[in-house]
Every structure is written in structure tokens, then in C-alpha cells.
Amino acid sequence: MRAPSLVTAATPGGRPPHAWLGEGYSLYDLFGFEWTLPRLGRQPPDSQGFERAASTAGLALKVVDIPSKEILDIYSVPLVLMWPDHIVAWHCVSDIDAAFTLAVVTGNPADVYRRGIRALTHI
């Protein structure tokens, strides 16, 4: 009988995969006590949409650039939005619908309804 293999992924609702960045320096050390948006890879997408939407919503957002291809490969997507408790809230390839995304993950139904029709056309 073979032992099951562990597959890591930055799946919404789960813990983000762990990785070491250097001697005694963990990826988790970069995550703050606020909302965190790691931008992964050597040429990550823009995060200004998330930064503007978070500011408008009154949310503290820490953007962390991690230019590692290896970590991007582990996470599979270049933008990973995390709740303050370090659980993955959302993952995406661009910030095109950042305001809608933040409305959904923060449970703001008025914003979801107002932004929903336009945002759903981009899925």
C-alpha cells in the first residue's frame, strides 16, 4: 500500500502553502495581521485595483511582492488574497474585479449586488 501524497494549493478556504524563502525565513513571516495580497512571480499583475478597493472599504491591506517562480508554481496563480487569519480568501490572475472580490469575501451584500452584474460578465 502506498502512502497518500500531499498536494499543496492556495485554495480559497484553506491555509496557504508554506515555503522557506531563505535560512530561517518563512513565507509566512511576510504575512501581516491585516488582509494580505501576495503578488507572486517575476512579473506579477498589478494590484492597484485591490489597493483602491481596500482603501475605499476601509480595510488594511498589505501587498507583498514575492518574485519567486518556485513559489508561483506552488500557488498556481499570481494573486492570492488572504484574510487576517491567514486563510486564503480568493485567488486570481488579475485585479480586474477587485472591488467585487472584496465585496464577496467580506460579505458585503449591497456591494455584491451593485457590482455583481458587471463583474459576473468577466467570469
C-alpha positions in Angstrom: 0.0 0.0 0.0 1.4 3.4 -1.0 1.2 6.4 1.4 -1.0 9.2 0.1 0.8 12.1 -1.5 0.4 15.7 -0.3 -0.7 18.2 -2.9 -0.5 21.8 -1.8 -2.6 24.6 -3.4 -3.7 28.1 -2.5 -7.4 27.1 -2.4 -9.9 29.6 -1.0 -11.0 28.5 2.5 -7.7 26.7 3.2 -4.3 27.5 4.6 -1.8 28.9 2.1 1.1 26.6 1.2 4.2 27.1 3.3 7.6 27.8 1.7 11.0 28.7 3.0 12.5 31.9 1.4 15.9 31.6 3.0 17.8 30.5 6.0 15.2 30.6 8.9 12.9 32.9 6.8 9.4 31.7 6.0 6.9 32.9 3.5 4.5 33.1 6.5 6.8 35.7 8.1 5.7 38.1 5.3 2.0 37.9 6.1 0.7 40.6 8.4 -2.2 40.9 10.8 -4.3 42.6 8.2 -5.6 41.5 4.8 -2.6 40.3 2.8 -2.1 40.2 -1.0 1.0 38.3 -2.1 2.0 39.1 -5.7 3.8 36.1 -7.0 6.3 35.6 -9.8 8.9 37.8 -11.6 6.3 39.8 -13.4 3.1 39.8 -11.2 0.0 41.5 -12.2 -1.0 45.0 -11.0 -2.5 45.2 -7.5 -3.8 48.8 -7.6 -7.4 47.6 -8.1 -7.2 45.7 -4.8 -5.4 48.6 -3.1 -8.1 51.1 -4.1 -10.9 48.8 -3.3 -9.5 48.0 0.2 -8.9 51.7 0.9 -12.5 52.5 -0.2 -13.8 49.7 2.1 -11.7 50.8 5.0 -9.7 47.6 5.0 -6.0 47.5 5.9 -4.3 45.6 3.0 -0.6 44.6 3.0 0.7 43.9 -0.5 3.8 41.6 -0.6 5.9 41.1 -3.7 7.5 37.6 -3.9 9.4 37.4 -7.1 10.0 33.6 -6.9 8.9 31.4 -9.8 9.1 28.4 -7.5 6.5 29.9 -5.1 4.3 30.9 -8.1 4.4 27.3 -9.2 3.3 26.1 -5.8 0.4 28.7 -5.6 -0.6 28.3 -9.3 -1.9 31.9 -9.5 0.0 35.2 -9.1 -2.5 37.0 -6.8 -3.7 35.4 -3.5 -5.9 37.4 -1.2 -5.7 36.3 2.4 -7.9 37.1 5.4 -6.2 38.5 8.5 -6.1 35.0 10.0 -4.0 33.8 7.0 -6.7 31.7 5.3 -6.9 32.1 1.5 -10.0 34.2 0.7 -9.6 34.4 -3.1 -7.0 33.7 -5.8 -6.9 35.2 -9.2 -4.7 36.2 -12.2 -5.6 39.9 -12.3 -7.2 42.7 -10.2 -9.9 43.4 -12.9 -12.8 42.8 -10.4 -11.0 43.7 -7.2 -13.9 45.7 -5.7 -16.4 42.9 -6.4 -14.0 40.3 -5.0 -13.6 42.3 -1.8 -17.3 42.7 -1.5 -17.8 39.0 -1.8 -15.1 37.9 0.6 -16.1 40.5 3.2 -19.8 39.5 3.0 -21.0 43.0 1.8 -24.2 42.1 0.0 -25.0 45.6 -1.1 -21.7 45.9 -2.8 -22.0 42.4 -4.3 -25.5 43.3 -5.7 -24.4 46.7 -7.1 -21.2 45.3 -8.7 -22.3 41.8 -9.4 -23.9 42.1 -12.8 -20.8 43.8 -14.4 -18.4 41.5 -12.6 -20.1 38.3 -13.5 -19.7 39.1 -17.2 -15.9 38.7 -16.7 -16.0 35.1 -15.4 
